[in-house]
């Protein structure tokens, strides 16, 4: 639990929202959300030829 909340703090994510989503997923028999940093998808603009 401490590692999860520390990871959220380092990522500037709301720790309580993450724990809430973990518990909600457990109650729905779904996999827990990832604690890994969420990378933004980078889609480069078309390169002018």
Secondary structure, DSSP 8 states (H G I E B T S, - for coil): -HHHHHHHHHTT--HHHHHHHHHHHHHTT------S-------------
